[in-house]
Amino acid sequence: MRRKSNHVKFLGTAGARFVMLRQLRSSAGTWLSLNGTNVLIDPGPGTLVRCVTSRPRLNPTTLDAIAISHKHLDHANDVNVMIEAMTDGGFKRRGTLLCPGDALFSDDPVVMKYLRSHLDKIKVFEEGGSHNVQGIKISTPKRHVHSVETYGLEFGLRGKNEPLISFITDTKYFEGLEDVYHGRILVINVVRYEMRAGVDHLCVKDVEKIIKTRQPELVVLTHFGMTMLRNKPHEIAKKLSEKTGVNVIAAHDGMLLDLDPYLE
């Protein structure tokens, strides 16, 4: 019987290509366990290795789903090996893959066709859509502004009006972004310390605006690029907490976030 531990494990906190390529932070994905259901989010390079070397070890055959926000390498490189691992080498047809349509059906897909038959279900994200996986509601309220089809993700218990945890994945800031995500916990990919023209990623000022408007119970910063690392994410989080009055923390590789206090 599975132990119903509710938590998020940040297997990796690298964002953008140079931090990923130099492995200054791990580029593995994020493992969410909620009410006995396990979902792997954005399995970038090294996810399988991080799972099996995690303490305690994370067993991929206990995954119920893999969710990809978009098909860039730092979010989807390990999706195929994780499908193979989740299905025990394809001998157990099981699990759900959730992803944008272009990860499957474009002229440059990232999910190998022969592996798709290993899965029990494949569900395609769309703006305003939601899917149920083992009692967990997974929603994609808004398509993001990014160079490929990209969605933020919200997770909650089926039957609950509000999501428990929202992931603002890669995107350029757009008007109204701060009104889209409603989780009690907000996880934000913040690649840039300052805005740079032509880069479709959030910077610290964007994040500050989102936090001030949204006022969630907890904000977790992750997916850091070079400029974020140079300016020390934990210090940035502390300053954002002081400015916004919201508890803001910076994730680190291997960090475990207990979700039980937010389920009460």
Secondary structure, 3 states (H helix, E strand, C coil): CCCCCCEEEECCCECHHHHHHHCCCCCCCEEEEECCEEEEECCCCCHHHHHHHCCCCCCHHHCCEEECCCCCHHHHCCHHHHHHHHCCCCCCCCCEEEECCHHHHCCCCCCCHHHHCCCCEEEECCCCEEEEECCEEEEECCECCCCCCCECEEEEECCCCCCCEEEECCCCCCCCHHHCCCCCEEEEECCECCCCCCCCCCEHHHHHHHHHHHCCCEEEEECECHHHHHCCHHHHHHHHHHHHCCEEEECCCCEEEECHHHCC
